[in-house]
Amino acid sequence: MSLQPPSPPSISPSQMTLLRIVSTMAWSDGHLADEEVDVMLGQFSTLFAHNESQQTALRDELRDYLMQNLPLEELVPKLSSLAERELVLKLGHRVISSSARTPGEDLINQEEAEAYSRLVALLDLPADVVQRVEQESSKTNISQEHLVAHMTAELKSFVQDQ
């Protein structure tokens, strides 16, 4: 029996790419908890769907996509604008710096640092843009429980400006 890929989601390819890159950065430490997925799906579905039944359907659609740990090298080339690349850098930095897996671990572990370095290289942004985004992200102290809500607000603002 062959596995079927999930049906295309009802959000735009651009929105899907943004969500997949954010989830790939969340996967960079080798673990994406069901609770993290549920929170992301809840927040993102309210951003892209307008009523409860649409939100439920979208959560179901996106679950399979968020559980896939796709390589950044496959996703980043799909970004079409400088604004998307900056947003991905900002969200990626926030994801990896939001919490440590264990109390004694560095905030950004080696796997997350490597994934972030790959992301920066793939985004090919000017050094001053990377530095500005990292400084802004570092100034914003966001707890793990508020990270997805903050990312959703960033995505909503970006989508509305497009």
N, C-alpha and C positions, 0 to 999 in steps of 0.2 A: 504494500500500500504506500503510495507516494504522498508526501505532505504537500498540501496546497498553501500557497502564500495567502496572507490575509487579503481581503477585498480592499480596493483603494479607499482611503478615508474620505469623509465628506468635507474635509478642510482643504485649503489650497496646498499645492505642492510646496510652496514657499513656507507656509506655516508648518507643514509636516517636517520639512528639513530643519527648521529652528527647533522644534520639539525633539527631534531625533538627536541633534547635536547636544542639546542640554542633557538628554537621558544618557548619551554616551559618556559625557563628562561625569555624570553621577555614577556610571558603571566603572569608572577608571580605577577605583580601589578594589575592583573585583566582586563587588556586592551591591545589589540594588534590592532593598527590602520591600516586601509586599506593602508595608505601611507607606513607604516613600512613593511607590507607584500609585497607591490609592489616593494619596494627597495630591500628587501631580495630576492625575486624571480628573479628580474633582475640581481642582482649580482651573485646569486648561479647558475642561468641558464647559464651564460657566463663561469662559472667555469667548469660545467659538460657537456656542449653541444658545438659543434664545429662550427655550422653555424646558421644563423638567424632562419631558419625554425625549426631546432632542439631545439633552445633556446625557441622559442615561444611554441612549443609542451611541453617542459619540464616545463615552467612556468605554463601552464595550468594543467599539471599533479600534480605539487607540491602545488598549491594553496590550494586544499582540505586538504592536509596533514598538511600544516603550520597553517591552521585555526583550527585544532584539538588541544585542550589543554590536552595533555596526561600526566599522572602522571610520575614524575621522577622515581618512584619505578618500573615502567614498562619498562622504557627506559634504565636506567643506566646498568642493568645487561647484556644488549646486547653488551656493549663495550667489545672488546676482547683483548685490549692491554693497557699497562701502558701509552704508547704515546697517545692513544685516550683519556684515562681518564685525563691526564694532559691537553690536548687540550681543552676538555670540561670544565674543571675547569677554564682555562684561559678565554675562550669565555664567560662562564657563569658569571664570575666576571666582565668582561667588559660590558656585557649586562646590568647587574643590576646597575652598577656604571656610566652608560653613561649619564643619565639625570634624573631630578625630574619631576613628573607629573605637579606640580605647582611651581611657583617661591619661595614660602615660605616653601616648603617641603624639608626634608633632601634628599640628593643625593640618598641614598639607603633607601627606606621606609621599614616599618615593614614587609610587605608581601614579598618583595624582599629579605630581610635579612633572613626570615624564609625559603624561597625556597633555598637560597644559602646554608644555614646551612644543609638542607636536602641533597642537592647535595654533599656537602663535606663529609657528613657521608656515603652516598651511594657509593661514589667513593673510599672510604677507602684508601686514599693515606697517606703516611707518613707525619707527621706534618711538617717536614722541607721542603717537596715538596710543601705543601699547602702554607706555609709562603713565599717561594721563588716565587711561581706563583703570589700570591697576591701582593707582593712587586713590581714585574715586571709590573703587570697590573696597579698598582697605579701610577707608574712612567710615564706610557704612558697616556697622557692627550688627549683623543679622543672625539671630539664633536659628538653629536647625528647624524648629517648628514654624518659623516665619519665613524661611527661605522660599518655599514654593509660592506662597502668597506674594512675596516681593517680586519673584520672577514673573508671575502672572501679570502683575501690575506693569512691569517693564514691557512684556510682550503686548499687553493691551494698548499701552501708549504707542508702541511701535506700529501695531496694526492699524490703529486709528489715524496715524500720521501718513500712512501709505496711500 
